[in-house]
């Protein structure tokens, strides 16, 4: 799971395996394979780095 911050300041954990699309419009919108969308404070690049770090941790073990 990775931690992101919703636009209202609430921190949540999301499953990066369910991410389908990350858009900056200019807010960062995460779209999941379920069709659900959330707006987060992190930039597209920050989300990308969080997912990469998560995957490195998973495959390192």
PyMOL Python script that loads the backbone (N, CA, C, O; Angstrom):
from pymol import cmd

cmd.read_pdbstr("""\
ATOM      1  N   UNK A   1       0.844  -1.172   0.000  1.00  0.00           N
ATOM      2  CA  UNK A   1       0.000   0.000   0.000  1.00  0.00           C
ATOM      3  C   UNK A   1       0.895   1.244   0.000  1.00  0.00           C
ATOM      4  O   UNK A   1       1.981   1.241   0.579  1.00  0.00           O
ATOM      5  N   UNK A   2       0.430   2.281  -0.645  1.00  0.00           N
ATOM      6  CA  UNK A   2       1.152   3.557  -0.615  1.00  0.00           C
ATOM      7  C   UNK A   2       0.244   4.615   0.006  1.00  0.00           C
ATOM      8  O   UNK A   2      -0.979   4.555  -0.119  1.00  0.00           O
ATOM      9  N   UNK A   3       0.861   5.579   0.673  1.00  0.00           N
ATOM     10  CA  UNK A   3       0.106   6.642   1.332  1.00  0.00           C
ATOM     11  C   UNK A   3       0.077   7.879   0.458  1.00  0.00           C
ATOM     12  O   UNK A   3       1.113   8.356  -0.004  1.00  0.00           O
ATOM     13  N   UNK A   4      -1.131   8.394   0.238  1.00  0.00           N
ATOM     14  CA  UNK A   4      -1.325   9.639  -0.496  1.00  0.00           C
ATOM     15  C   UNK A   4      -2.239  10.544   0.327  1.00  0.00           C
ATOM     16  O   UNK A   4      -2.886  10.096   1.274  1.00  0.00           O
ATOM     17  N   UNK A   5      -2.283  11.818  -0.047  1.00  0.00           N
ATOM     18  CA  UNK A   5      -3.088  12.790   0.677  1.00  0.00           C
ATOM     19  C   UNK A   5      -4.215  13.286  -0.212  1.00  0.00           C
ATOM     20  O   UNK A   5      -3.972  13.864  -1.272  1.00  0.00           O
ATOM     21  N   UNK A   6      -5.446  13.061   0.220  1.00  0.00           N
ATOM     22  CA  UNK A   6      -6.591  13.564  -0.529  1.00  0.00           C
ATOM     23  C   UNK A   6      -6.574  15.094  -0.494  1.00  0.00           C
ATOM     24  O   UNK A   6      -5.898  15.692   0.343  1.00  0.00           O
ATOM     25  N   UNK A   7      -7.300  15.707  -1.382  1.00  0.00           N
ATOM     26  CA  UNK A   7      -7.311  17.160  -1.526  1.00  0.00           C
ATOM     27  C   UNK A   7      -7.780  17.855  -0.245  1.00  0.00           C
ATOM     28  O   UNK A   7      -7.440  19.014  -0.009  1.00  0.00           O
ATOM     29  N   UNK A   8      -8.566  17.144   0.591  1.00  0.00           N
ATOM     30  CA  UNK A   8      -9.046  17.726   1.852  1.00  0.00           C
ATOM     31  C   UNK A   8      -8.065  17.531   3.004  1.00  0.00           C
ATOM     32  O   UNK A   8      -8.371  17.889   4.141  1.00  0.00           O
ATOM     33  N   UNK A   9      -6.882  16.964   2.722  1.00  0.00           N
ATOM     34  CA  UNK A   9      -5.843  16.807   3.725  1.00  0.00           C
ATOM     35  C   UNK A   9      -5.824  15.462   4.432  1.00  0.00           C
ATOM     36  O   UNK A   9      -4.924  15.201   5.230  1.00  0.00           O
ATOM     37  N   UNK A  10      -6.789  14.613   4.158  1.00  0.00           N
ATOM     38  CA  UNK A  10      -6.859  13.293   4.793  1.00  0.00           C
ATOM     39  C   UNK A  10      -5.884  12.344   4.099  1.00  0.00           C
ATOM     40  O   UNK A  10      -5.896  12.203   2.877  1.00  0.00           O
ATOM     41  N   UNK A  11      -5.038  11.694   4.905  1.00  0.00           N
ATOM     42  CA  UNK A  11      -4.091  10.720   4.358  1.00  0.00           C
ATOM     43  C   UNK A  11      -4.782   9.369   4.256  1.00  0.00           C
ATOM     44  O   UNK A  11      -5.476   8.936   5.176  1.00  0.00           O
ATOM     45  N   UNK A  12      -4.578   8.708   3.109  1.00  0.00           N
ATOM     46  CA  UNK A  12      -5.169   7.394   2.884  1.00  0.00           C
ATOM     47  C   UNK A  12      -4.123   6.453   2.298  1.00  0.00           C
ATOM     48  O   UNK A  12      -3.124   6.890   1.726  1.00  0.00           O
ATOM     49  N   UNK A  13      -4.367   5.171   2.448  1.00  0.00           N
ATOM     50  CA  UNK A  13      -3.536   4.149   1.830  1.00  0.00           C
ATOM     51  C   UNK A  13      -4.280   3.588   0.632  1.00  0.00           C
ATOM     52  O   UNK A  13      -5.471   3.286   0.714  1.00  0.00           O
ATOM     53  N   UNK A  14      -3.567   3.449  -0.487  1.00  0.00           N
ATOM     54  CA  UNK A  14      -4.183   2.875  -1.680  1.00  0.00           C
ATOM     55  C   UNK A  14      -3.352   1.697  -2.168  1.00  0.00           C
ATOM     56  O   UNK A  14      -2.154   1.601  -1.901  1.00  0.00           O
ATOM     57  N   UNK A  15      -4.016   0.813  -2.884  1.00  0.00           N
ATOM     58  CA  UNK A  15      -3.349  -0.327  -3.486  1.00  0.00           C
ATOM     59  C   UNK A  15      -2.864   0.096  -4.872  1.00  0.00           C
ATOM     60  O   UNK A  15      -3.685   0.300  -5.766  1.00  0.00           O
ATOM     61  N   UNK A  16      -1.556   0.234  -5.072  1.00  0.00           N
ATOM     62  CA  UNK A  16      -1.057   0.711  -6.364  1.00  0.00           C
ATOM     63  C   UNK A  16      -1.298  -0.274  -7.502  1.00  0.00           C
ATOM     64  O   UNK A  16      -1.231   0.102  -8.672  1.00  0.00           O
ATOM     65  N   UNK A  17      -1.579  -1.535  -7.167  1.00  0.00           N
ATOM     66  CA  UNK A  17      -1.863  -2.518  -8.214  1.00  0.00           C
ATOM     67  C   UNK A  17      -3.198  -2.239  -8.893  1.00  0.00           C
ATOM     68  O   UNK A  17      -3.449  -2.743  -9.987  1.00  0.00           O
ATOM     69  N   UNK A  18      -4.054  -1.445  -8.261  1.00  0.00           N
ATOM     70  CA  UNK A  18      -5.354  -1.111  -8.840  1.00  0.00           C
ATOM     71  C   UNK A  18      -5.348   0.213  -9.607  1.00  0.00           C
ATOM     72  O   UNK A  18      -6.365   0.599 -10.183  1.00  0.00           O
ATOM     73  N   UNK A  19      -4.209   0.908  -9.616  1.00  0.00           N
ATOM     74  CA  UNK A  19      -4.129   2.174 -10.355  1.00  0.00           C
ATOM     75  C   UNK A  19      -4.118   1.906 -11.851  1.00  0.00           C
ATOM     76  O   UNK A  19      -3.355   1.079 -12.350  1.00  0.00           O
ATOM     77  N   UNK A  20      -4.969   2.614 -12.540  1.00  0.00           N
ATOM     78  CA  UNK A  20      -5.026   2.479 -13.991  1.00  0.00           C
ATOM     79  C   UNK A  20      -4.451   3.713 -14.682  1.00  0.00           C
ATOM     80  O   UNK A  20      -3.805   3.615 -15.726  1.00  0.00           O
ATOM     81  N   UNK A  21      -4.701   4.886 -14.072  1.00  0.00           N
ATOM     82  CA  UNK A  21      -4.330   6.137 -14.721  1.00  0.00           C
ATOM     83  C   UNK A  21      -4.026   7.197 -13.673  1.00  0.00           C
ATOM     84  O   UNK A  21      -4.726   7.303 -12.666  1.00  0.00           O
ATOM     85  N   UNK A  22      -2.973   7.986 -13.914  1.00  0.00           N
ATOM     86  CA  UNK A  22      -2.642   9.127 -13.052  1.00  0.00           C
ATOM     87  C   UNK A  22      -2.564  10.344 -13.962  1.00  0.00           C
ATOM     88  O   UNK A  22      -1.736  10.400 -14.871  1.00  0.00           O
ATOM     89  N   UNK A  23      -3.437  11.322 -13.710  1.00  0.00           N
ATOM     90  CA  UNK A  23      -3.510  12.523 -14.545  1.00  0.00           C
ATOM     91  C   UNK A  23      -3.261  13.774 -13.711  1.00  0.00           C
ATOM     92  O   UNK A  23      -3.626  13.828 -12.536  1.00  0.00           O
ATOM     93  N   UNK A  24      -2.637  14.778 -14.326  1.00  0.00           N
ATOM     94  CA  UNK A  24      -2.528  16.114 -13.714  1.00  0.00           C
ATOM     95  C   UNK A  24      -3.381  17.050 -14.557  1.00  0.00           C
ATOM     96  O   UNK A  24      -3.124  17.241 -15.745  1.00  0.00           O
ATOM     97  N   UNK A  25      -4.409  17.636 -13.925  1.00  0.00           N
ATOM     98  CA  UNK A  25      -5.378  18.404 -14.711  1.00  0.00           C
ATOM     99  C   UNK A  25      -5.772  19.763 -14.137  1.00  0.00           C
ATOM    100  O   UNK A  25      -6.923  20.084 -14.431  1.00  0.00           O
ATOM    101  N   UNK A  26      -5.128  20.600 -13.425  1.00  0.00           N
ATOM    102  CA  UNK A  26      -3.802  20.493 -12.814  1.00  0.00           C
ATOM    103  C   UNK A  26      -3.769  19.670 -11.534  1.00  0.00           C
ATOM    104  O   UNK A  26      -2.690  19.276 -11.090  1.00  0.00           O
ATOM    105  N   UNK A  27      -4.943  19.397 -10.921  1.00  0.00           N
ATOM    106  CA  UNK A  27      -4.934  18.512  -9.758  1.00  0.00           C
ATOM    107  C   UNK A  27      -4.575  17.105 -10.222  1.00  0.00           C
ATOM    108  O   UNK A  27      -4.819  16.741 -11.372  1.00  0.00           O
ATOM    109  N   UNK A  28      -3.998  16.324  -9.325  1.00  0.00           N
ATOM    110  CA  UNK A  28      -3.649  14.946  -9.669  1.00  0.00           C
ATOM    111  C   UNK A  28      -4.858  14.056  -9.396  1.00  0.00           C
ATOM    112  O   UNK A  28      -5.348  13.972  -8.270  1.00  0.00           O
ATOM    113  N   UNK A  29      -5.320  13.403 -10.443  1.00  0.00           N
ATOM    114  CA  UNK A  29      -6.486  12.522 -10.357  1.00  0.00           C
ATOM    115  C   UNK A  29      -6.005  11.085 -10.546  1.00  0.00           C
ATOM    116  O   UNK A  29      -5.371  10.752 -11.548  1.00  0.00           O
ATOM    117  N   UNK A  30      -6.326  10.233  -9.550  1.00  0.00           N
ATOM    118  CA  UNK A  30      -5.999   8.811  -9.640  1.00  0.00           C
ATOM    119  C   UNK A  30      -7.262   8.076 -10.068  1.00  0.00           C
ATOM    120  O   UNK A  30      -8.316   8.221  -9.449  1.00  0.00           O
ATOM    121  N   UNK A  31      -7.147   7.290 -11.126  1.00  0.00           N
ATOM    122  CA  UNK A  31      -8.260   6.472 -11.593  1.00  0.00           C
ATOM    123  C   UNK A  31      -7.889   5.014 -11.374  1.00  0.00           C
ATOM    124  O   UNK A  31      -6.809   4.569 -11.765  1.00  0.00           O
ATOM    125  N   UNK A  32      -8.797   4.274 -10.743  1.00  0.00           N
ATOM    126  CA  UNK A  32      -8.555   2.878 -10.422  1.00  0.00           C
ATOM    127  C   UNK A  32      -9.244   1.971 -11.444  1.00  0.00           C
ATOM    128  O   UNK A  32     -10.123   2.409 -12.185  1.00  0.00           O
ATOM    129  N   UNK A  33      -8.836   0.719 -11.470  1.00  0.00           N
ATOM    130  CA  UNK A  33      -9.422  -0.243 -12.394  1.00  0.00           C
ATOM    131  C   UNK A  33     -10.910  -0.448 -12.119  1.00  0.00           C
ATOM    132  O   UNK A  33     -11.643  -0.933 -12.981  1.00  0.00           O
ATOM    133  N   UNK A  34     -11.350  -0.082 -10.929  1.00  0.00           N
ATOM    134  CA  UNK A  34     -12.764  -0.201 -10.559  1.00  0.00           C
ATOM    135  C   UNK A  34     -13.604   0.945 -11.113  1.00  0.00           C
ATOM    136  O   UNK A  34     -14.833   0.899 -11.060  1.00  0.00           O
ATOM    137  N   UNK A  35     -12.936   1.983 -11.651  1.00  0.00           N
ATOM    138  CA  UNK A  35     -13.637   3.161 -12.151  1.00  0.00           C
ATOM    139  C   UNK A  35     -13.670   4.306 -11.157  1.00  0.00           C
ATOM    140  O   UNK A  35     -14.010   5.434 -11.515  1.00  0.00           O
ATOM    141  N   UNK A  36     -13.316   4.021  -9.904  1.00  0.00           N
ATOM    142  CA  UNK A  36     -13.311   5.067  -8.881  1.00  0.00           C
ATOM    143  C   UNK A  36     -12.180   6.056  -9.162  1.00  0.00           C
ATOM    144  O   UNK A  36     -11.111   5.676  -9.641  1.00  0.00           O
ATOM    145  N   UNK A  37     -12.432   7.326  -8.856  1.00  0.00           N
ATOM    146  CA  UNK A  37     -11.420   8.375  -9.026  1.00  0.00           C
ATOM    147  C   UNK A  37     -11.280   9.138  -7.723  1.00  0.00           C
ATOM    148  O   UNK A  37     -12.264   9.379  -7.023  1.00  0.00           O
ATOM    149  N   UNK A  38     -10.041   9.520  -7.398  1.00  0.00           N
ATOM    150  CA  UNK A  38      -9.806  10.404  -6.255  1.00  0.00           C
ATOM    151  C   UNK A  38      -8.793  11.465  -6.672  1.00  0.00           C
ATOM    152  O   UNK A  38      -7.936  11.232  -7.525  1.00  0.00           O
ATOM    153  N   UNK A  39      -8.912  12.630  -6.051  1.00  0.00           N
ATOM    154  CA  UNK A  39      -7.978  13.733  -6.291  1.00  0.00           C
ATOM    155  C   UNK A  39      -7.025  13.777  -5.105  1.00  0.00           C
ATOM    156  O   UNK A  39      -7.451  13.747  -3.951  1.00  0.00           O
ATOM    157  N   UNK A  40      -5.718  13.847  -5.403  1.00  0.00           N
ATOM    158  CA  UNK A  40      -4.707  13.863  -4.350  1.00  0.00           C
ATOM    159  C   UNK A  40      -3.805  15.077  -4.494  1.00  0.00           C
ATOM    160  O   UNK A  40      -3.727  15.692  -5.557  1.00  0.00           O
ATOM    161  N   UNK A  41      -3.119  15.411  -3.393  1.00  0.00           N
ATOM    162  CA  UNK A  41      -2.220  16.567  -3.384  1.00  0.00           C
ATOM    163  C   UNK A  41      -0.882  16.277  -4.057  1.00  0.00           C
ATOM    164  O   UNK A  41      -0.239  17.181  -4.590  1.00  0.00           O
ATOM    165  N   UNK A  42      -0.468  15.007  -4.029  1.00  0.00           N
ATOM    166  CA  UNK A  42       0.823  14.646  -4.612  1.00  0.00           C
ATOM    167  C   UNK A  42       0.804  14.851  -6.125  1.00  0.00           C
ATOM    168  O   UNK A  42      -0.235  14.717  -6.772  1.00  0.00           O
ATOM    169  N   UNK A  43       1.962  15.174  -6.671  1.00  0.00           N
ATOM    170  CA  UNK A  43       2.066  15.342  -8.120  1.00  0.00           C
ATOM    171  C   UNK A  43       2.097  13.970  -8.795  1.00  0.00           C
ATOM    172  O   UNK A  43       2.258  12.939  -8.141  1.00  0.00           O
ATOM    173  N   UNK A  44       1.942  13.984 -10.102  1.00  0.00           N
ATOM    174  CA  UNK A  44       2.021  12.751 -10.879  1.00  0.00           C
ATOM    175  C   UNK A  44       3.367  12.065 -10.661  1.00  0.00           C
ATOM    176  O   UNK A  44       3.437  10.846 -10.503  1.00  0.00           O
ATOM    177  N   UNK A  45       4.421  12.853 -10.654  1.00  0.00           N
ATOM    178  CA  UNK A  45       5.770  12.305 -10.456  1.00  0.00           C
ATOM    179  C   UNK A  45       5.932  11.704  -9.058  1.00  0.00           C
ATOM    180  O   UNK A  45       6.560  10.657  -8.900  1.00  0.00           O
ATOM    181  N   UNK A  46       5.367  12.364  -8.048  1.00  0.00           N
ATOM    182  CA  UNK A  46       5.444  11.828  -6.682  1.00  0.00           C
ATOM    183  C   UNK A  46       4.716  10.491  -6.577  1.00  0.00           C
ATOM    184  O   UNK A  46       5.208   9.564  -5.934  1.00  0.00           O
ATOM    185  N   UNK A  47       3.552  10.389  -7.205  1.00  0.00           N
ATOM    186  CA  UNK A  47       2.808   9.127  -7.200  1.00  0.00           C
ATOM    187  C   UNK A  47       3.625   8.049  -7.911  1.00  0.00           C
ATOM    188  O   UNK A  47       3.706   6.915  -7.439  1.00  0.00           O
ATOM    189  N   UNK A  48       4.216   8.397  -9.024  1.00  0.00           N
ATOM    190  CA  UNK A  48       5.059   7.457  -9.769  1.00  0.00           C
ATOM    191  C   UNK A  48       6.206   6.959  -8.896  1.00  0.00           C
ATOM    192  O   UNK A  48       6.492   5.762  -8.867  1.00  0.00           O
ATOM    193  N   UNK A  49       6.863   7.873  -8.185  1.00  0.00           N
ATOM    194  CA  UNK A  49       7.980   7.490  -7.318  1.00  0.00           C
ATOM    195  C   UNK A  49       7.521   6.597  -6.165  1.00  0.00           C
ATOM    196  O   UNK A  49       8.227   5.662  -5.788  1.00  0.00           O
ATOM    197  N   UNK A  50       6.346   6.879  -5.605  1.00  0.00           N
ATOM    198  CA  UNK A  50       5.804   6.043  -4.531  1.00  0.00           C
ATOM    199  C   UNK A  50       5.529   4.624  -5.025  1.00  0.00           C
ATOM    200  O   UNK A  50       5.814   3.650  -4.329  1.00  0.00           O
ATOM    201  N   UNK A  51       4.974   4.519  -6.229  1.00  0.00           N
ATOM    202  CA  UNK A  51       4.677   3.198  -6.791  1.00  0.00           C
ATOM    203  C   UNK A  51       5.972   2.445  -7.073  1.00  0.00           C
ATOM    204  O   UNK A  51       6.071   1.252  -6.789  1.00  0.00           O
ATOM    205  N   UNK A  52       6.960   3.132  -7.628  1.00  0.00           N
ATOM    206  CA  UNK A  52       8.249   2.487  -7.907  1.00  0.00           C
ATOM    207  C   UNK A  52       8.905   1.988  -6.629  1.00  0.00           C
ATOM    208  O   UNK A  52       9.434   0.877  -6.590  1.00  0.00           O
ATOM    209  N   UNK A  53       8.870   2.800  -5.591  1.00  0.00           N
ATOM    210  CA  UNK A  53       9.455   2.417  -4.310  1.00  0.00           C
ATOM    211  C   UNK A  53       8.720   1.218  -3.716  1.00  0.00           C
ATOM    212  O   UNK A  53       9.343   0.302  -3.179  1.00  0.00           O
ATOM    213  N   UNK A  54       7.399   1.229  -3.816  1.00  0.00           N
ATOM    214  CA  UNK A  54       6.578   0.115  -3.313  1.00  0.00           C
ATOM    215  C   UNK A  54       6.956  -1.184  -4.040  1.00  0.00           C
ATOM    216  O   UNK A  54       7.128  -2.227  -3.410  1.00  0.00           O
ATOM    217  N   UNK A  55       7.080  -1.110  -5.346  1.00  0.00           N
ATOM    218  CA  UNK A  55       7.407  -2.316  -6.124  1.00  0.00           C
ATOM    219  C   UNK A  55       8.806  -2.818  -5.831  1.00  0.00           C
ATOM    220  O   UNK A  55       9.032  -4.028  -5.791  1.00  0.00           O
ATOM    221  N   UNK A  56       9.750  -1.911  -5.624  1.00  0.00           N
ATOM    222  CA  UNK A  56      11.103  -2.322  -5.255  1.00  0.00           C
ATOM    223  C   UNK A  56      11.092  -3.067  -3.928  1.00  0.00           C
ATOM    224  O   UNK A  56      11.767  -4.085  -3.777  1.00  0.00           O
ATOM    225  N   UNK A  57      10.330  -2.562  -2.972  1.00  0.00           N
ATOM    226  CA  UNK A  57      10.223  -3.226  -1.665  1.00  0.00           C
ATOM    227  C   UNK A  57       9.619  -4.621  -1.809  1.00  0.00           C
ATOM    228  O   UNK A  57      10.089  -5.571  -1.183  1.00  0.00           O
ATOM    229  N   UNK A  58       8.592  -4.742  -2.622  1.00  0.00           N
ATOM    230  CA  UNK A  58       7.912  -6.033  -2.812  1.00  0.00           C
ATOM    231  C   UNK A  58       8.865  -7.058  -3.433  1.00  0.00           C
ATOM    232  O   UNK A  58       8.937  -8.197  -2.972  1.00  0.00           O
ATOM    233  N   UNK A  59       9.581  -6.661  -4.457  1.00  0.00           N
ATOM    234  CA  UNK A  59      10.442  -7.601  -5.180  1.00  0.00           C
ATOM    235  C   UNK A  59      11.772  -7.843  -4.487  1.00  0.00           C
ATOM    236  O   UNK A  59      12.475  -8.797  -4.819  1.00  0.00           O
ATOM    237  N   UNK A  60      12.128  -6.998  -3.534  1.00  0.00           N
ATOM    238  CA  UNK A  60      13.392  -7.181  -2.803  1.00  0.00           C
ATOM    239  C   UNK A  60      13.270  -8.284  -1.759  1.00  0.00           C
ATOM    240  O   UNK A  60      14.277  -8.858  -1.343  1.00  0.00           O
ATOM    241  N   UNK A  61      12.065  -8.581  -1.337  1.00  0.00           N
ATOM    242  CA  UNK A  61      11.869  -9.587  -0.282  1.00  0.00           C
ATOM    243  C   UNK A  61      11.695 -10.969  -0.838  1.00  0.00           C
ATOM    244  O   UNK A  61      11.521 -11.922  -0.079  1.00  0.00           O
TER     245      UNK A  61
END
""", "prot")
cmd.dss("prot")
cmd.show_as("cartoon", "prot")
cmd.util.cbc("prot")
cmd.orient("prot")
